[in-house]
């Protein structure tokens, strides 16, 4: 859609710089003074920043555990890490990365920050509940950290019974309670998002005018609200059996260990989509912004998010093909597992079609989006191997599983997280980062990731089991390659931390829309003021006689944003 430009206004650079500085002084970062104003805030943007700080610490901690594991695996025999310590390290790595970083990372940070802005609301529906969700998460994370300091657990992040409920001598209860408490944060966040999207959209913001990121957050919130109580109850039952010796999962007490697997994976496979769906929403935003085109097949991409959320609850059994379930059950779960790949494939196809003949801008966020598409595609295709019963029997509990999981979680979710961070950083901080260093970092991360995890596909195919601290010497070359890749990957993750922190003080001031993107969040100052929208400045989306949508978007795309009425009195508030 072409814009009618009636006036050209000369902009004084010095005046523009002064206006940007004034906007920064009025931003949410400086509204109110002191630590107390942050700790007791109900501003969704400040809560998002607090989530960002804590989850970043969790990422660094989980990454440290991973580097220790890869360092040990440089040599096939016993090394500087004892077997029991090795078991504790991979358990802590999984618990911290999954429950403390991957699950809350995008919803709690970018969802909290931008969801009200994208739908034209002043804040989330329940601001105090939003603050409570942060402190609930913080309490769970602190309890988990306390459990780590006092011995940790050696059960794996899955807490499989009866080992976790009966035989483990480590601090299973404290770790499990930490995960149990942090789960309530997900429930509160999901509830807040659902109500906000349903009840607080700006006038004219229909369901099919919402940004695709909002569709992903809505689907994710449904999983959070419906699935998280199941894992909470499951962990509670593990604790009750461990303390009071009730027979839920221990066969000696009349329990069934396979029951635990059913309950655990009924949540934990949808939890994979809690981690990947928000990243898919971020990629949809990036592709649209940096290709200067509406996302091809908007409705298909939107409904694909909901389809993934629904079908994700029906495929948990493919984790249990070797656990003793019936052949008929395995057949049904295999078919459903192939089916859930369809909406994911729809998204990949539509992103690719959007880029076709688009005016692609090779900025850093777009590099992460392209990296996401490639790595997620590899992870998804190898997931089809695991959905086939005959193949899954041979590669279950091998490094093939680890490689597949990390291609989805790190190659997918974490790449989407980094893409969103670089895309929205000018809006969050009001500053621009070093684009050259950012592109170098994206390339290092992509190369380091593939060098780390692609050899693990081969190791798994050759039969190397996961979670073993020792391995046959013939596997050493591939393990050395994997450990070398992990070192490169670690450097790639450190570089953004350096230049983003540097930009907070020395980066150039960002305008309200440095990317030329279309979205309500880009109509505010950078960084935004304390309130996203008020009754006086809340956006409207109806206009007499013609559509208000602007730039390269039409009336059915991912976001309705700038009011482009030809006369101010045309607006209907």
C-alpha positions in Angstrom: 0.0 0.0 0.0 1.4 3.4 -1.0 1.4 6.3 1.4 0.2 9.7 0.3 3.0 12.1 1.4 1.6 15.6 1.5 4.4 17.5 3.3 8.2 17.2 3.6 9.6 18.6 6.8 13.3 19.3 7.2 14.7 17.8 10.3 17.4 19.5 12.3 19.9 16.8 13.5 20.7 18.7 16.7 17.1 19.2 17.6 16.3 15.5 16.8 19.2 14.4 19.1 17.9 16.7 21.9 14.4 15.3 21.5 15.7 11.7 21.8 17.6 12.6 24.9 14.5 14.2 26.4 12.5 11.1 25.6 15.2 8.9 27.3 14.9 11.1 30.4 11.2 10.4 30.6 11.4 6.7 30.0 10.3 3.8 32.1 14.0 3.3 33.0 14.2 6.6 34.9 10.6 7.0 36.1 10.7 7.0 39.9 13.8 6.6 41.9 15.7 4.0 43.8 15.7 0.3 44.0 12.3 0.3 45.8 10.5 1.7 42.8 11.8 -1.3 40.8 11.1 -4.0 43.3 7.5 -2.8 43.9 6.7 -1.7 40.3 3.6 -2.9 38.5 4.9 -1.5 35.1 5.0 -4.4 32.7 8.2 -3.1 31.2 10.1 -3.0 34.4 8.9 -6.4 35.4 10.1 -7.7 32.0 13.6 -6.2 32.7 13.7 -7.9 36.1 12.8 -11.2 34.4 15.5 -10.5 31.8 18.2 -10.1 34.5 17.3 -13.2 36.4 16.9 -15.4 33.3 20.2 -14.1 31.9 21.9 -15.3 35.1 20.2 -18.7 34.7 21.5 -18.9 31.1 25.1 -18.2 32.2 24.8 -20.7 35.0 23.4 -23.4 32.8 26.0 -22.7 30.1 28.8 -23.0 32.7 27.5 -26.5 33.6 27.4 -27.4 29.9 31.0 -26.3 29.4 32.1 -28.4 32.4 30.4 -31.5 30.8 32.0 -30.9 27.4 35.4 -30.4 29.0 35.1 -33.8 30.8 34.1 -35.5 27.6 37.3 -34.5 25.8 38.8 -37.7 27.1 37.1 -41.2 27.0 38.2 -42.4 30.4 37.9 -41.1 33.9 38.8 -37.4 34.2 38.8 -34.6 36.6 35.0 -35.0 37.2 33.8 -38.0 39.3 30.8 -40.0 37.9 28.5 -38.8 40.7 29.5 -35.2 40.0 29.0 -35.7 36.3 25.4 -37.0 37.0 24.7 -33.9 39.1 26.1 -31.5 36.4 23.9 -32.8 33.6 20.9 -32.7 36.0 21.6 -29.1 37.0 22.3 -28.1 33.4 18.9 -29.5 32.3 16.9 -28.1 35.3 18.4 -24.6 35.0 18.2 -24.3 31.3 14.7 -25.8 30.8 12.8 -24.6 33.9 14.7 -21.4 34.8 15.6 -20.1 31.4 14.0 -21.6 28.3 10.4 -21.7 29.5 10.2 -18.1 30.9 12.8 -16.4 28.6 10.6 -15.1 25.7 7.2 -15.0 27.4 8.3 -13.3 30.6 10.7 -10.9 28.9 9.5 -10.0 25.5 5.9 -11.0 26.1 5.7 -8.9 29.3 7.4 -5.9 27.6 5.6 -5.8 24.3 2.3 -7.6 24.6 0.4 -4.6 26.0 2.1 -2.3 23.5 1.3 -4.5 20.6 -2.4 -4.7 21.4 -2.7 -1.0 22.4 -3.2 -1.6 26.2 -1.8 0.5 29.0 -0.6 -2.6 30.9 -1.4 -6.2 31.3 -4.9 -7.1 32.7 -3.5 -7.8 36.2 -0.4 -5.7 36.9 0.0 -6.9 40.5 -0.4 -10.5 39.5 2.3 -9.9 37.0 4.6 -8.7 39.7 3.6 -11.6 41.9 4.5 -14.0 39.0 8.1 -12.6 39.0 8.5 -13.1 42.8 7.1 -16.6 42.5 9.6 -17.4 39.8 12.4 -15.8 41.9 11.4 -17.9 44.9 11.4 -21.1 42.8 14.8 -20.2 41.2 16.3 -19.3 44.6 15.1 -22.6 46.1 16.6 -24.5 43.2 19.9 -22.7 43.6 19.8 -23.5 47.3 19.3 -27.2 46.4 22.3 -27.0 44.0 24.6 -25.5 46.7 23.5 -28.3 49.1 24.4 -31.2 46.9 22.0 -30.9 43.9 20.3 -33.9 42.3 21.6 -36.7 40.1 18.3 -37.9 38.6 18.4 -36.0 35.3 16.1 -33.1 34.7 13.2 -35.6 34.1 13.3 -36.8 37.7 12.4 -40.4 36.6 11.0 -42.7 39.2 11.5 -44.8 41.2 15.1 -43.6 41.3 14.1 -40.0 42.2 11.4 -41.0 44.7 13.2 -43.9 46.4 16.8 -44.5 45.7 18.6 -41.2 45.0 20.7 -39.9 47.9 21.0 -36.4 46.6 18.8 -33.3 47.4 15.9 -34.3 45.1 13.2 -32.7 47.2 14.6 -29.2 47.3 15.3 -29.2 43.6 11.8 -30.6 42.8 10.1 -28.0 45.1 12.0 -25.2 43.3 10.6 -26.4 40.0 7.2 -26.9 41.5 7.1 -23.3 42.7 8.4 -21.8 39.5 5.6 -23.5 37.6 3.1 -21.3 39.3 4.8 -18.3 37.7 4.1 -19.8 34.3 0.4 -20.3 35.2 0.0 -16.6 36.4 1.8 -15.3 33.3 -0.3 -17.3 30.9 -3.5 -16.3 32.6 -2.5 -12.6 32.4 -1.7 -12.9 28.7 -4.9 -14.7 27.8 -7.1 -12.1 29.6 -5.2 -9.2 28.1 -5.5 -10.5 24.6 -9.2 -11.3 25.0 -10.3 -8.2 26.8 -7.8 -5.3 26.3 -7.2 -5.0 22.6 -7.5 -1.5 21.2 -10.6 -0.6 19.1 -10.4 -2.2 15.7 -7.6 -4.7 16.8 -9.5 -7.8 15.6 -8.1 -11.3 16.0 -6.9 -11.3 12.5 -5.2 -7.9 12.8 -3.1 -9.0 15.8 0.7 -9.5 15.3 1.7 -13.1 14.7 3.8 -12.8 17.9 0.6 -12.3 19.8 -0.9 -15.5 18.3 2.2 -17.4 19.4 2.0 -15.9 22.9 -1.7 -16.8 23.1 -1.1 -20.4 22.1 1.8 -20.6 24.5 -0.3 -19.2 27.3 -2.9 -21.9 26.7 -0.3 -24.6 27.2 1.0 -22.8 30.3 -2.4 -22.7 31.9 -3.6 -26.2 30.9 -0.3 -28.1 31.2 1.7 -26.7 34.1 -0.7 -28.0 36.8 0.0 -31.5 35.6 3.7 -31.3 36.2 3.1 -29.6 39.5 0.9 -32.4 40.7 3.4 -35.0 39.4 6.3 -33.4 41.3 4.1 -33.2 44.4 3.4 -37.0 44.1 7.1 -37.7 43.8 7.7 -35.7 47.0 4.9 -37.5 48.8 6.2 -40.9 47.8 9.8 -40.0 48.8 8.8 -38.6 52.2 5.8 -40.7 53.2 6.4 -43.8 51.1 3.0 -43.8 49.5 2.9 -46.1 46.5 2.4 -44.0 43.4 5.4 -44.9 41.2 7.5 -47.4 43.2 6.6 -51.0 42.2 7.6 -52.3 45.7 4.9 -50.1 47.1 2.3 -51.0 44.5 3.1 -48.1 42.2 3.8 -47.9 38.5 6.9 -46.1 37.2 5.4 -45.8 33.7 2.6 -43.7 35.2 5.2 -41.1 36.1 6.4 -41.0 32.5 2.8 -40.5 31.3 2.2 -37.6 33.7 5.6 -36.1 33.1 5.6 -36.1 29.3 2.0 -35.0 29.1 3.3 -31.7 30.3 6.9 -31.8 29.2 6.3 -32.4 25.5 3.9 -29.4 25.3 6.6 -27.6 27.3 8.8 -27.9 24.3 6.2 -25.8 22.5 6.2 -23.3 25.4 9.8 -22.8 24.5 9.6 -22.9 20.7 6.3 -21.2 19.9 7.3 -17.8 21.3 10.5 -18.0 19.2 8.3 -18.8 16.1 6.4 -15.6 16.9 9.6 -13.6 17.1 10.7 -15.0 13.7 7.4 -14.0 12.1 8.0 -10.4 13.3 11.6 -10.4 12.0 10.8 -11.9 8.6 8.0 -9.3 8.0 10.1 -6.4 9.2 13.3 -7.2 7.3 11.7 -8.5 4.1 9.3 -5.4 3.9 6.4 -7.8 3.2 3.4 -9.1 5.0 3.9 -12.7 6.2 2.7 -15.0 3.4 -0.5 -16.8 4.5 -1.1 -14.8 7.7 -4.1 -16.9 8.8 -2.3 -20.2 8.1 0.6 -19.1 10.3 -1.8 -17.9 13.0 -3.8 -21.1 13.1 -0.6 -23.2 12.9 0.3 -21.7 16.3 -3.0 -22.9 17.8 -2.7 -26.3 16.1 0.7 -26.9 17.5 -0.6 -26.0 21.0 -3.6 -28.4 20.6 -1.7 -31.3 19.0 1.2 -30.9 21.4 -1.0 -32.4 24.1 -1.6 -35.6 22.1 1.9 -36.8 21.3 3.5 -37.4 24.7 3.7 -41.2 24.2 6.5 -41.0 21.6 8.9 -40.5 24.5 7.8 -44.0 25.8 8.2 -46.3 22.8 10.7 -48.4 24.8 9.0 -48.0 28.2 6.6 -50.9 27.7 3.5 -49.3 26.2 1.5 -51.4 23.8 2.2 -51.7 20.1 -1.2 -50.2 19.3 -0.6 -47.2 21.6 2.9 -46.7 20.0 1.3 -46.8 16.5 -1.3 -44.1 17.4 1.3 -41.8 19.1 3.6 -42.3 16.0 0.9 -41.1 13.6 0.1 -38.1 15.9 3.8 -37.2 16.2 4.0 -37.0 12.4 0.8 -34.9 12.3 2.1 -32.3 14.7 5.0 -31.6 12.3 2.6 -30.3 9.7 1.8 -26.9 11.3 5.5 -26.4 12.0 6.2 -27.1 8.4 3.5 -24.6 7.4 5.3 -21.9 9.3 8.7 -22.7 7.7 7.2 -22.8 4.2 5.4 -19.4 4.8 8.5 -17.7 6.2 10.4 -18.9 3.1 7.7 -17.8 0.8 7.7 -14.3 2.5 11.4 -14.0 1.8 10.9 -14.9 -1.8 11.3 -11.8 -3.9 11.2 -9.7 -0.8 13.4 -6.7 -0.1 15.5 -8.5 2.4 17.6 -6.4 4.7 20.6 -8.4 6.1 20.5 -6.8 9.6 21.5 -8.9 12.6 18.0 -9.8 13.7 17.3 -11.2 10.2 20.5 -13.3 10.4 19.2 -14.9 13.6 15.8 -15.5 11.9 17.4 -17.3 9.0 19.6 -19.3 11.4 16.5 -20.3 13.3 14.7 -21.5 10.1 17.6 -23.7 9.1 18.4 -25.1 12.5 14.8 -25.7 13.4 14.2 -27.4 10.1 17.0 -29.9 10.9 15.7 -30.4 14.4 12.2 -31.0 13.1 13.2 -33.4 10.4 15.3 -35.5 12.9 12.2 -35.4 15.2 10.4 -37.4 12.5 13.1 -40.1 12.9 12.1 -40.3 16.5 8.4 -40.4 15.7 9.0 -43.6 13.7 8.8 -46.5 16.1 11.4 -48.7 14.4 14.1 -46.0 14.3 13.3 -44.6 17.7 14.0 -48.0 19.3 17.6 -47.9 18.1 18.4 -44.2 18.9 16.5 -43.8 22.2 18.8 -42.7 25.0 21.7 -42.0 22.6 23.4 -38.8 21.7 21.0 -38.6 18.7 18.3 -37.5 21.2 20.6 -34.8 22.7 21.4 -33.5 19.2 17.8 -33.4 18.2 16.7 -31.7 21.4 19.4 -29.0 21.2 18.7 -28.3 17.5 15.1 -27.4 18.6 15.9 -25.7 21.9 19.2 -23.9 21.2 19.2 -23.8 17.5 15.5 -22.8 17.5 14.3 -21.2 20.8 17.6 -19.6 21.7 18.3 -18.3 18.2 14.8 -16.8 18.3 15.5 -15.3 21.7 18.7 -13.6 20.4 16.9 -12.4 17.3 14.2 -10.8 19.4 16.7 -9.3 21.7 18.6 -7.7 18.9 15.4 -6.6 17.2 13.8 -5.0 20.2 17.0 -3.8 22.0 16.8 -0.3 20.6 13.2 0.0 21.9 14.0 -1.5 25.3 17.2 0.5 25.9 16.9 3.5 23.6 20.4 2.7 22.2 21.9 1.1 19.1 24.5 -1.6 19.4 27.5 -2.2 17.2 26.1 -3.9 14.0 29.4 -5.2 12.8 30.1 -7.1 16.1 26.5 -8.3 16.2 26.8 -9.9 12.7 30.2 -11.5 13.6 28.6 -12.9 16.8 25.7 -14.3 14.9 28.0 -16.1 12.5 30.2 -17.5 15.3 27.1 -18.8 17.1 25.8 -20.5 14.0 29.1 -22.2 13.2 29.8 -23.1 16.8 26.4 -24.6 17.3 26.6 -26.8 14.3 30.2 -27.9 15.2 28.9 -28.8 18.7 25.8 -30.7 18.0 26.0 -32.1 14.5 28.7 -34.6 15.5 26.3 -35.8 18.2 23.9 -37.1 15.5 26.7 -39.3 14.3 27.6 -40.4 17.8 24.0 -41.4 18.5 23.7 -43.2 15.2 26.8 -45.2 16.1 25.3 -46.1 19.4 27.0 -43.8 22.0 24.5 -43.6 25.0 23.8 -40.3 26.6 24.4 -39.4 30.3 27.6 -41.6 30.5 30.8 -40.0 31.9 33.0 -42.5 30.0 32.8 -43.8 26.4 34.8 -46.1 24.1 38.0 -44.5 22.6 36.7 -44.8 19.0 34.2 -42.0 19.8 36.8 -39.5 21.0 37.3 -37.6 17.7 33.7 -36.7 17.4 33.5 -35.8 21.1 36.6 -33.5 20.7 34.9 -31.8 17.8 31.8 -31.3 19.8 33.7 -29.9 22.8 35.6 -27.5 20.5 32.3 -26.3 19.0 31.0 -25.7 22.5 34.0 -23.4 23.2 33.3 -21.5 20.0 29.6 -21.3 20.9 30.4 -20.0 24.4 32.5 -17.2 22.9 29.6 -16.4 20.5 27.3 -16.0 23.4 29.7 -13.8 25.4 30.2 -11.3 22.6 26.6 -10.0 22.6 26.7 -9.5 26.4 29.7 -7.3 25.9 28.5 -5.0 23.1 24.9 -4.8 24.4 26.2 -3.7 27.8 28.6 -1.3 26.0 25.7 0.2 24.0 23.8 1.1 27.2 26.4 3.8 27.9 28.1 4.5 24.6 25.6 3.4 21.9 24.0 6.0 19.6 20.5 7.1 20.6 17.8 5.1 18.8 14.8 6.7 17.2 11.4 5.5 17.8 11.6 3.1 14.8 15.2 2.4 13.8 14.3 -0.6 11.6 11.4 1.1 9.7 9.2 -1.7 11.0 5.4 -1.7 11.3 3.9 -2.4 14.7 2.4 -0.5 17.6 5.5 -0.9 19.7 7.4 1.2 17.2 5.1 4.2 17.5 6.3 4.9 21.0 9.5 6.6 22.1 12.7 4.6 22.6 12.8 3.6 25.4 9.0 3.9 26.1 7.6 6.1 28.8 6.1 4.7 32.0 2.6 4.0 30.6 2.4 2.3 27.2 -1.0 3.8 26.3 -3.5 6.0 28.2 -7.1 7.0 27.5 -5.7 10.1 25.8 -3.2 8.4 23.5 -4.7 4.9 23.1 -4.5 4.0 19.4 -7.7 3.6 17.3 -8.0 1.3 14.3 -11.1 2.5 12.5 -11.4 5.3 10.0 -14.3 6.6 8.0 -14.2 5.6 4.4 -10.8 4.0 4.2 -8.5 1.6 6.0 -5.9 3.2 8.2 -3.2 0.6 7.7 0.1 1.9 6.4 3.4 1.1 4.8 3.8 -2.4 3.3 0.9 -4.0 5.2 -2.7 -4.5 4.3 -5.9 -4.9 6.4 -5.4 -8.6 7.1 -1.7 -8.8 8.2 0.1 -9.3 11.4 -0.4 -5.9 13.0 -2.5 -2.8 12.6 -0.3 0.0 13.6 0.0 3.6 12.6 -3.1 5.7 12.1 -2.7 7.1 8.6 -6.0 8.9 8.2 -5.8 11.8 5.8 -7.5 14.1 8.3 -7.3 13.9 12.1 -11.0 14.3 12.4 -11.5 11.1 10.5 -10.6 9.1 13.5 -13.2 7.3 15.6 -12.0 6.9 19.1 
